[in-house]
Amino acid sequence: MKRFLFSICILFGITALLLFFMPMRLAVSMAGLEGKTFSAKQISGSIWNGHIESAKLGPVNLGDLDAGMQFWPLAAGDVILDVKRPEHTNGGNLSATLGRAGEGFLVADANAKIPVGRQLAPLPASHIELSGFSANFVQGRCRTASGQVRMSLDANIPGLDLQRGLLGNAECQDGVLVLPLASSSSMEKLTLKLEGNGRYTARLALSGGNAAWTLLLPSLGFSKTPDGYAIKMTGQLGQGFNE
């Protein structure tokens, strides 16, 4: 009996040492990130105190991140990472929890202001701001989503001030992550849909009849609608969240 207990203690000790010295790169892979929408120039450090250099989510740059694995989810077989970009670094503060939870991929309590640039072109987006954003994809389908999303648009269109941003709350519709965003006047609306395979569609609708729009908006790709003008775009963000 004593030999059995001694063997158990040795096995436990070896396991603890392996966990303690496990590299962060392995944790990123176990969390279901590598080979999907997430990529990085270099991953270093241990699973408890790691560093991710030049991280990207699809085509969007996240910058340098500090990362650490949560201990207690390991008991259920989940690999969950807390990632953070210090506020003093380029791009400002970013924090989120993400990884493999059960049969799905989880992003939880994400708070960040992320520059978009030309990644969603021809949509004239400049920044996406997340506040308490969470989403859970299971086998490529959006199961739950919540939190506030604000998108700033950089477009010089007479009569509109899109730089103040379009605001809305994340939700799931038929397995698709949907961001229904609108301006404070509701005259400008943007519906962004993201599927588990990374494919997205976006529709920006502008209500009104400013005379300058007649020539300007069609040249930017907008089509006339009964209420004003609208433009629809499609694209791909990495390989998505399919399991």
Secondary structure, DSSP 8 states (H G I E B T S, - for coil): -HHHHHHHHHHHHHHHHHHHH-BHHHHHHHTT-BTTTEE-SEEEEBSSSEEEEEEEETTEEEEEEEEEE-SGGGGGT-EEEEEEE-TTSTT--EEEEEEEETTEEEEEEEEEEEE-TTTTTTS-EEEEEEEEEEEEEETTEEEEEEEEEEEEE----TT--GGG-EEEE-EEETTEEEEEEE-TTSSEEEEEEE-TTSEEEEEEEEES--TTHHHHHHHTT-EE-SSEEEEEEEEE-TTTT--
